[in-house]
Amino acid sequence: MSDIRGIPTQQFRPPKIPMRSIAMGVLVVLVLAFGSTMVFQVEPEEVAVVLTFGKFTSEAKPGLRFKLPAPIQTKIKVPVQRQLKLEFGFRTEVPGTRTRYSTASFEGESLMLTGDLNVAEVEWITQYRIEDPYKFLFKVDRVTETFRDMNEAVMRDVVGDRSVTEVLTIGRQEIASEVENRLQVLCKQYDTGIKIDQIVLQDVNPPDKVKPSFNEVNQAQQEKERMINEARSEFNKVVPRAAGEAQQIIQEAEGYATDRVNRARGDAALFTAVRQAYQRAPEVTRRRIYLETMQGVMPRIKRKIVIDDDLKGLIPLLSLDKAVQK
């Protein structure tokens, strides 16, 4: 028999391969396929969870490890030493020196109602680690989604207990600490195997639609605080000065009263002493009083004329009337 070109077909028959060689080839392929699933490498920051027929068997520490071939045993690597994070209200597309963020809107996560019935847009990052790989993989269904829901629930609860001013200004650190503590307690209750490292509040702002009104309110509050501070400053200047002046007047009055009382007491004591002296020697006391009085009066008189009591007549040239008039 020949083909259309007239060449005998017996020359093109494929060579016969022995069945033994085929079996050996298949065996080698199976050994390689199964052998590649028996040896695996666990990185330093990972732990491998080994499953036997889908059931948890053991944990493999970092290094070169062995297991039974699949599908008898399978492994799941869990990064227990790596810090993981979840972003709320925004998403990072390209991290690095010039981080690029997603332009999509995530207001459903970030818009929250505060305790004074205002609305704030809260963006935050939750940094966490996987503390227990077994609980993380098998205790909670869809653990990452559940963990996100837990974050939102706790944050909304904490923000709902505070005013919008606290959320936007002075209360940020307190909010982050409280969310971290409450979220860690909730993770233990749910057996998520997650340890919270830190809650970081990123941008906390009023919604874009109400920002102009909110800024006006802030300006009014700042103006109010400024006027209050100025009034307090003026109060602190005027009131202490007035109090000091009042105290000075009181002390002067008290000093004057003490001086007058002491003078009156001294005058009374002097009068008593004079009276007693007069009672003991009336004539001497009368003369002494007269002399003391004249000693005080005479220096004030510019011109003095001394006349003897026994003198009966005066020289005609001496005019007493003119002298008295002068």
TAGI-V81532 format. One record per residue. RES is the residue in one small letter. OMEGA is omega in radians with two decimals (NA if undefined). NEAR is the number of other C-alpha atoms within 8 Angstrom. Layout:
res=RES omega=OMEGA near=NEAR
res=RES omega=OMEGA near=NEAR
//
This chain:
res=m omega=-3.14 near=5
res=s omega=3.13 near=8
res=d omega=-3.05 near=8
res=i omega=3.12 near=5
res=r omega=3.10 near=5
res=g omega=-3.14 near=6
res=i omega=-3.13 near=7
res=p omega=-3.11 near=8
res=t omega=-3.13 near=9
res=q omega=-3.10 near=6
res=q omega=-3.05 near=5
res=f omega=3.09 near=5
res=r omega=3.13 near=6
res=p omega=3.14 near=4
res=p omega=3.13 near=4
res=k omega=3.10 near=4
res=i omega=-3.12 near=6
res=p omega=3.13 near=6
res=m omega=-3.14 near=6
res=r omega=3.12 near=6
res=s omega=3.11 near=8
res=i omega=3.13 near=9
res=a omega=3.12 near=8
res=m omega=3.12 near=8
res=g omega=3.12 near=8
res=v omega=-3.14 near=8
res=l omega=3.14 near=8
res=v omega=3.13 near=8
res=v omega=3.13 near=8
res=l omega=3.13 near=8
res=v omega=3.12 near=8
res=l omega=-3.11 near=8
res=a omega=-3.14 near=8
res=f omega=-3.13 near=10
res=g omega=3.14 near=9
res=s omega=3.12 near=7
res=t omega=-3.12 near=11
res=m omega=-3.11 near=11
res=v omega=3.12 near=10
res=f omega=-3.10 near=8
res=q omega=3.08 near=8
res=v omega=-3.10 near=14
res=e omega=-3.08 near=8
res=p omega=-3.09 near=6
res=e omega=-3.04 near=9
res=e omega=2.92 near=14
res=v omega=-3.14 near=15
res=a omega=3.08 near=13
res=v omega=-3.08 near=15
res=v omega=3.14 near=13
res=l omega=3.07 near=12
res=t omega=-3.04 near=10
res=f omega=3.08 near=8
res=g omega=-3.13 near=7
res=k omega=-3.11 near=6
res=f omega=-3.13 near=9
res=t omega=-3.06 near=8
res=s omega=3.04 near=7
res=e omega=3.14 near=8
res=a omega=-3.13 near=10
res=k omega=-3.14 near=8
res=p omega=-3.14 near=12
res=g omega=3.10 near=8
res=l omega=-3.03 near=8
res=r omega=-3.13 near=9
res=f omega=3.08 near=7
res=k omega=3.07 near=8
res=l omega=-3.08 near=8
res=p omega=3.05 near=11
res=a omega=0.13 near=9
res=p omega=3.12 near=6
res=i omega=3.10 near=8
res=q omega=3.06 near=13
res=t omega=-3.09 near=12
res=k omega=3.02 near=8
res=i omega=-3.14 near=7
res=k omega=-3.12 near=9
res=v omega=-3.12 near=10
res=p omega=-3.04 near=9
res=v omega=-3.11 near=12
res=q omega=-3.10 near=8
res=r omega=3.08 near=8
res=q omega=-3.14 near=7
res=l omega=-3.13 near=7
res=k omega=3.02 near=8
res=l omega=-3.13 near=8
res=e omega=-3.11 near=10
res=f omega=-3.13 near=11
res=g omega=3.10 near=13
res=f omega=3.10 near=11
res=r omega=3.08 near=8
res=t omega=3.12 near=9
res=e omega=-3.13 near=8
res=v omega=3.11 near=7
res=p omega=3.11 near=8
res=g omega=3.14 near=5
res=t omega=3.05 near=4
res=r omega=-3.09 near=5
res=t omega=3.09 near=9
res=r omega=-3.11 near=8
res=y omega=3.13 near=9
res=s omega=3.12 near=8
res=t omega=3.14 near=4
res=a omega=-3.14 near=5
res=s omega=3.11 near=6
res=f omega=-3.12 near=9
res=e omega=3.10 near=8
res=g omega=3.10 near=6
res=e omega=-2.94 near=8
res=s omega=-3.12 near=12
res=l omega=-3.09 near=11
res=m omega=3.12 near=11
res=l omega=3.14 near=11
res=t omega=-3.09 near=15
res=g omega=3.10 near=11
res=d omega=3.04 near=7
res=l omega=2.96 near=6
res=n omega=-3.12 near=9
res=v omega=3.09 near=11
res=a omega=3.09 near=16
res=e omega=-3.02 near=13
res=v omega=3.06 near=13
res=e omega=-3.10 near=13
res=w omega=3.12 near=12
res=i omega=3.04 near=12
res=t omega=3.10 near=13
res=q omega=-3.04 near=13
res=y omega=3.07 near=12
res=r omega=3.07 near=13
res=i omega=-3.06 near=13
res=e omega=-3.12 near=8
res=d omega=-3.10 near=10
res=p omega=-3.12 near=12
res=y omega=3.12 near=10
res=k omega=-3.12 near=11
res=f omega=-3.07 near=14
res=l omega=-2.90 near=8
res=f omega=-3.07 near=7
res=k omega=-3.08 near=9
res=v omega=3.09 near=12
res=d omega=-3.11 near=6
res=r omega=-2.97 near=6
res=v omega=-3.12 near=10
res=t omega=3.10 near=6
res=e omega=3.11 near=7
res=t omega=3.14 near=10
res=f omega=3.07 near=8
res=r omega=3.13 near=9
res=d omega=3.10 near=8
res=m omega=3.11 near=10
res=n omega=-3.12 near=10
res=e omega=-3.10 near=9
res=a omega=-3.12 near=8
res=v omega=-3.12 near=11
res=m omega=3.13 near=9
res=r omega=3.14 near=10
res=d omega=-3.12 near=8
res=v omega=3.13 near=11
res=v omega=-3.13 near=14
res=g omega=3.12 near=11
res=d omega=-3.07 near=8
res=r omega=3.11 near=11
res=s omega=-3.12 near=12
res=v omega=3.11 near=12
res=t omega=3.09 near=7
res=e omega=-3.10 near=10
res=v omega=-3.05 near=15
res=l omega=-3.01 near=11
res=t omega=-2.89 near=7
res=i omega=-3.00 near=8
res=g omega=-3.04 near=9
res=r omega=-3.11 near=11
res=q omega=3.11 near=7
res=e omega=3.11 near=7
res=i omega=-3.13 near=11
res=a omega=-3.13 near=11
res=s omega=-3.13 near=9
res=e omega=3.11 near=9
res=v omega=3.14 near=12
res=e omega=-3.12 near=11
res=n omega=-3.10 near=8
res=r omega=3.13 near=9
res=l omega=3.11 near=12
res=q omega=3.08 near=11
res=v omega=-3.13 near=8
res=l omega=3.11 near=9
res=c omega=3.10 near=12
res=k omega=3.12 near=10
res=q omega=-3.12 near=6
res=y omega=-3.10 near=7
res=d omega=-3.14 near=10
res=t omega=-3.08 near=12
res=g omega=-3.07 near=13
res=i omega=3.05 near=13
res=k omega=-3.13 near=10
res=i omega=3.07 near=12
res=d omega=-3.05 near=8
res=q omega=2.98 near=8
res=i omega=-3.09 near=13
res=v omega=3.04 near=9
res=l omega=-3.14 near=11
res=q omega=3.12 near=8
res=d omega=3.05 near=8
res=v omega=-3.04 near=11
res=n omega=2.96 near=8
res=p omega=3.11 near=10
res=p omega=-3.08 near=10
res=d omega=-3.07 near=5
res=k omega=-3.09 near=5
res=v omega=-3.12 near=8
res=k omega=3.12 near=9
res=p omega=3.14 near=7
res=s omega=-3.14 near=7
res=f omega=3.10 near=9
res=n omega=3.09 near=8
res=e omega=3.10 near=8
res=v omega=3.12 near=8
res=n omega=3.11 near=8
res=q omega=3.11 near=8
res=a omega=3.12 near=8
res=q omega=3.10 near=8
res=q omega=3.09 near=8
res=e omega=3.10 near=8
res=k omega=3.13 near=8
res=e omega=3.13 near=8
res=r omega=3.14 near=8
res=m omega=3.09 near=8
res=i omega=3.14 near=8
res=n omega=3.10 near=8
res=e omega=3.12 near=8
res=a omega=3.11 near=8
res=r omega=3.12 near=8
res=s omega=3.11 near=8
res=e omega=3.08 near=8
res=f omega=-3.13 near=8
res=n omega=3.08 near=8
res=k omega=-2.99 near=8
res=v omega=-3.03 near=8
res=v omega=3.11 near=8
res=p omega=3.12 near=8
res=r omega=3.11 near=8
res=a omega=3.11 near=8
res=a omega=3.11 near=8
res=g omega=3.11 near=8
res=e omega=3.11 near=8
res=a omega=3.13 near=8
res=q omega=3.11 near=8
res=q omega=3.12 near=8
res=i omega=3.13 near=8
res=i omega=-3.14 near=8
res=q omega=3.09 near=8
res=e omega=3.11 near=8
res=a omega=3.11 near=8
res=e omega=3.10 near=8
res=g omega=3.11 near=8
res=y omega=3.13 near=8
res=a omega=3.12 near=8
res=t omega=3.13 near=8
res=d omega=-3.13 near=8
res=r omega=3.13 near=8
res=v omega=-3.14 near=8
res=n omega=3.10 near=8
res=r omega=3.13 near=8
res=a omega=3.11 near=8
res=r omega=3.11 near=8
res=g omega=3.11 near=8
res=d omega=3.13 near=8
res=a omega=3.11 near=8
res=a omega=3.11 near=8
res=l omega=3.12 near=8
res=f omega=3.13 near=8
res=t omega=3.14 near=8
res=a omega=3.12 near=8
res=v omega=3.13 near=9
res=r omega=3.12 near=8
res=q omega=3.11 near=8
res=a omega=3.12 near=10
res=y omega=3.12 near=12
res=q omega=-3.14 near=7
res=r omega=-3.13 near=6
res=a omega=-3.06 near=8
res=p omega=-3.07 near=9
res=e omega=-3.14 near=7
res=v omega=-3.13 near=8
res=t omega=3.14 near=11
res=r omega=3.13 near=9
res=r omega=-3.13 near=8
res=r omega=3.12 near=8
res=i omega=3.13 near=8
res=y omega=-3.11 near=8
res=l omega=3.12 near=8
res=e omega=3.12 near=8
res=t omega=3.13 near=8
res=m omega=3.11 near=8
res=q omega=3.09 near=8
res=g omega=-3.06 near=8
res=v omega=-3.00 near=8
res=m omega=3.14 near=7
res=p omega=-3.11 near=7
res=r omega=-3.13 near=6
res=i omega=-3.09 near=7
res=k omega=-3.09 near=5
res=r omega=-3.03 near=4
res=k omega=3.06 near=5
res=i omega=-3.11 near=4
res=v omega=-3.10 near=4
res=i omega=3.11 near=5
res=d omega=-3.12 near=5
res=d omega=-3.09 near=4
res=d omega=-3.11 near=4
res=l omega=-3.10 near=7
res=k omega=-3.13 near=4
res=g omega=-3.09 near=4
res=l omega=3.08 near=6
res=i omega=-3.07 near=5
res=p omega=-3.10 near=5
res=l omega=-3.10 near=4
res=l omega=-3.13 near=6
res=s omega=-3.12 near=7
res=l omega=-3.13 near=6
res=d omega=3.12 near=6
res=k omega=3.13 near=7
res=a omega=3.12 near=7
res=v omega=3.14 near=6
res=q omega=3.11 near=5
res=k omega=NA near=4
//
